[in-house]
Amino acid sequence: MNRREFARLLAIGGAAPFVSPTVTWARPADLPPTPSSPDEKFWTAVRDQFVMPKDLAMFNAANLCPSSAPVLETMYRLTKDMDQDPSFDNRAKLGDGREQTRKLLAEFLRVTPEDIIITRNTSESNNLVSTGIELKPGDEVLLTADNHPSNHTAWQEKAKRYGFIVKDVPVPNPHPGFEHYVDAFRKMITPQTKVISFTHLTSTVGDLFPAKEICRLARERGILTLVDGAQTFGLMDVDLSDMQPDFYSGSAHKWPCGPKENGVLYINKSAQSKIWASIFSAYPGRVGVSRTFEGFGQRDEPAMMAFGEALTFQTKIGRALIEKRSRELTQALVAGLKKIDGVKIWTSPDPSRSVAVLSFQPGNLDVRKLSLALYQKDRIGCATRGGQDRPGIRLSPHFYNTMADVDRTVAAIKKYMASGV
Ligand SMILES: Cc1ncc(COP(=O)(O)O)c(C=O)c1O
């Protein structure tokens, strides 16, 4: 389905007409077509599609992204329509819309709709895998030490119950390069290894892992792979037909800028007979693996359709371009931070080892105080990491940021490094 057809479906609502879809979020103009060489003016027009106040520079995409006005409008319009007439007859079209989102997800990830489950978030997707694969005492699961709890604690807890063994591949800093990790996994594989589960791009310091190479290594040895894509879905121009994982997970509310509590789980056809569904209820999806794995009961279908609108929005701008832009913003931040005395950057500046999650330690400054000052005094949103393990500030820029946001952020950090907080 192309964008126009999807827009038409959203607009006409299938069998029954929508009732007065009136709400719009004010913005200077609609999204312009992407020029052949997008400049700052174009990216400012992209920024204008978001409802955040102009003075707020959000650098926290790795945690939660704002939805664009078209996504909010879609969600509001469809929710209103549903609540004005919650009959089965009126809601029938929402089931069609949910399947259209599945198609858009498949196009986005370059796979087929039959392999896509629309979940509630990455946490749920990861847990559907760790619960659904049958593992017995003595089997081994290889993880990276820097996995999110939904892909780390989850395996450890299930290991206690089922008796399998979990091992961590260490994650040194600075990033030691792709070959190091392929080698590290190769050395830790044993005849008992059944699953390799790792994070494509870590949320801690933004280390990029060689997903395609690790998946190939595992496949050659009959080992299943789960790639946690929470930090790459909607940021990188991910091609699962090339990466070939068995499972890939992601959330709508992060880099895709979609609604909250929507997510994706891709299950490779070759792995579909090797995993059990965990939740059985009414209202599954209509095609492929969603018929058995997506019966989660009543869903928020307007939000699922707004998820499709978010994917369409990014596709319209250009997914490769969004990745390029986020990388450029990150490189500009790195260049600025490098010049500030006392700043220690944890993230590799090498574009083959990182993308757009940037962590640094601001000398001896208290990171919570710094983050609060940045937010309250400078209107800059970021994340903090406490403790002893690579502590500091995390900046994760996305396509709604401008170079002016970057300059402002570097200047503010420089000021606090000089004067304290
Ligand atoms: C790598 C990684 N995996 C999983 C998650 C969980 O995402 P969610 O809270 O959307 O389920 C996160 C959240 O930050 C993450 O960074």
The ligand as an SDF file (V2000), in Angstrom:
LIG
                    3D

 16 16  0  0  0  0  0  0  0  0999 V2000
   17.9290   -1.2830   24.0510 C   0  0  0  0  0  0  0  0  0  0  0  0
   16.5700   -1.1940   24.6520 C   0  0  0  0  0  0  0  0  0  0  0  0
   15.7740   -2.2700   24.6660 N   0  0  0  0  0  0  0  0  0  0  0  0
   14.5420   -2.2350   25.1790 C   0  0  0  0  0  0  0  0  0  0  0  0
   14.0300   -1.0710   25.6940 C   0  0  0  0  0  0  0  0  0  0  0  0
   12.6390   -1.0780   26.2570 C   0  0  0  0  0  0  0  0  0  0  0  0
   11.8130   -0.2620   25.4910 O   0  0  0  0  0  0  0  0  0  0  0  0
   10.2960   -0.0780   25.9360 P   0  0  0  0  0  0  0  0  0  0  0  0
   10.3020    0.6090   27.2520 O   0  0  0  0  0  0  0  0  0  0  0  0
    9.7090    0.7360   24.8470 O   0  0  0  0  0  0  0  0  0  0  0  0
    9.6980   -1.4360   26.0200 O   0  0  0  0  0  0  0  0  0  0  0  0
   14.8090    0.0790   25.7210 C   0  0  0  0  0  0  0  0  0  0  0  0
   14.3260    1.3260   26.3140 C   0  0  0  0  0  0  0  0  0  0  0  0
   15.0160    2.2810   26.5040 O   0  0  0  0  0  0  0  0  0  0  0  0
   16.1160    0.0210   25.1710 C   0  0  0  0  0  0  0  0  0  0  0  0
   16.9210    1.0930   25.1470 O   0  0  0  0  0  0  0  0  0  0  0  0
  1  2  1  0
  2  3  1  0
  2 15  2  0
  3  4  2  0
  4  5  1  0
  5  6  1  0
  5 12  2  0
  6  7  1  0
  7  8  1  0
  8  9  2  0
  8 10  1  0
  8 11  1  0
 12 13  1  0
 12 15  1  0
 13 14  2  0
 15 16  1  0
M  END
$$$$
